[in-house]
Amino acid sequence: MKPVIAMDGPAGSGKGTIAKKLASHFNFAYLDTGMLYRAIAHLGIEVGKIEELSAAEILKTAREIPMSVLKSDIVGLKASKIAKSPEIREVMTRLQRDFVVCPGDNHRGSVLDGRDIGTVVIPDAVCKIFVTASPEIRATRRFRSLKRNNDQITYAEVLESLIARDKQDQSREIAPLTLNDAYVVLDTSKETVRESFLRAIKIVENSLKSVEP
Ligand code: C5P
């Protein structure tokens, strides 16, 4: 299997932004697993139907939904709710494993970001990064981004929904958001995107040394 970089962490930590930049820097395929959970939650796709789909097919269907809807807090909370289901997690895990088996001939490996990538989905990922930041900083980032499409939204609402989602994701019985000694923690609270990205490059380069000549 080609090398996998697992990026886990809570909402608003910056993991998606950094994961995407890493994928392009190292020429790896990128999969935003949160987007898969958001799409199936919003579209109400049943477990039986998910079994017939690939990650690419779900993402293709998701492209028809406006980003402002998919990325909203309401859909985020809905996704977090269905993500507690063992049946859903089982099919989603299989689908994400299929993705890393075939990331495409022109890709050197894959980068997946989510909550359980390094703990459950790909436990033998060559590099595991836990991206985090304080709840207030994460809420500020999400507030700025959500405000572009919704001028009624308040910072307090965003912080409240983020804390509720963190709690739901960390306390669920199956595949909760957590980390272990295999992870390198990347706290982005006091950094610019570029600073965090440069640190992430170093972490990945270091891990790749063990698998690539
Ligand atoms: O990453 P994002 O905030 O878009 O994810 C939305 C929700 O999907 C998360 O709050 C979480 O409950 C769920 N999720 C998950 N496992 C993943 C990715 C996302 O449970 N690997």
Residues whose N, C-alpha, C, O or C-beta is under 5 A from the ligand:
A	BS01	C5P	A11 T33 G34 M35 Y37 G76 A79 S80 A83 D113 G114 R115 D116 R165 D169
